[in-house]
């Protein structure tokens, strides 16, 4: 590693670890450490403890992208230099939007709205505002439709690692065939049907259903309190094993862990002149913090009006960054460099995060002592990261039915899961045609930026930053620096709109016209778009019905 690489590595690690420890210490020492949120009779559900809230919020943010997507994006976009636009996006987009979404959520919850249609109607007294908020229900629901499918891969591979089912396939071609067979993309020597993936998908959906049906404090919070510590223990054990790996093959001295860390942290400053690097960094911040999806708003709605959101919000962000930069950046890529070399890892990175996590790492686990154990830990880590995110993505739809239609939670959960399971079947059946990727781009990438742009403009310019700033600091344990008033009102909206404009021109338009797309796949991609449109229209219709019913009752 070069001297510049060491500087970026040391500064990055010490800053994130130090900030995370400091913020958690402040949370634990705060006078209002216990949230004490037992609801009044007939009131909305609430969090049972502050630490449970933070772990649930962190669980929402810490997902598969922290351990798979981030290292690939960092390594492919300038290494240490990538961290410059990454942290710029964190400061000017991520943290401000995090505080904004916590504020909107708590404000909505105080008025008995747990989702963005009701929250937007409070921010903007306009008949159309609630329909803009419908995206905060539809987008996370579309995302969880395919996210649960990916989540089931991690559960399946945890089992395959523990039992050694894929052991003996010691090259990437064989493991890629194993993965595609399990996904149902093709019948081959490893899997002759899609029954195995359907079994693991069914188990995944049942686990999600179990925690969501138990509610906020007894379900989602319990999952976070037990799941997140286990995730961090597994990740830290894997990091220690990686850092003590050294040089696996003495005959190849350049293939070692230090060169793997260098691959991520050595800065290539020439890449900073490339606008795409800045877009990728901003996109990663959105992806990793779960911004622009309405999820944070829903979770924050279960707070009381005087519960802190400033310290809670920044602590959640720091916890996510610790998981992503410190843990996620130290496992997959350094291991790949140590076993496949720099050139091989660059090729792996080009093929995407799934190839790294489900093809390359299983090959490595077969080459190290106790590989079955470490493989099982890796995929269980991913499964926990996945399920704490997927229950969060499903929550806005459930909360909407509870708050706006006054359904009991059991009825709301059953209805949402009936639609969810039906839509997920389409992802499984049409996966090999690019159905999942199409959903991910329009809902999980482009759509969340559109929604966040609407959100920040409504908060800063329509609701008014003066009112918003006052609302943000009710019961605050941390005073947000006044510098962020300027950031939230001017820098973040401009940053968002520029990013959205460039993204539309560079990617969205070519993607929409299906440039360079195989004609065989086009009908299925239009089918994916049709599913997104159908779910958005269904949400809009439900919003209209809910508000019409309220109007009739008040008449």
VENPESUL-V911520 format. One record per helix or strand. SS is the DSSP state (H for helix, E for strand). FROM is the first residue (numbers start at 1). LEN is the number of residues. Records with the same first field share a line. If there is no record, write none. Layout:
BEGIN
SS->FROM-LEN ; FROM-LEN
END
This chain:
BEGIN
H->3-27 ; 50-12 ; 64-13 ; 82-29 ; 116-8 ; 129-5 ; 135-29 ; 172-12 ; 195-19 ; 216-28 ; 257-9 ; 269-5 ; 275-15 ; 295-6 ; 310-41 ; 353-13 ; 371-35 ; 409-21 ; 431-3 ; 435-38 ; 483-30 ; 519-36
E->79-1 ; 267-1
END
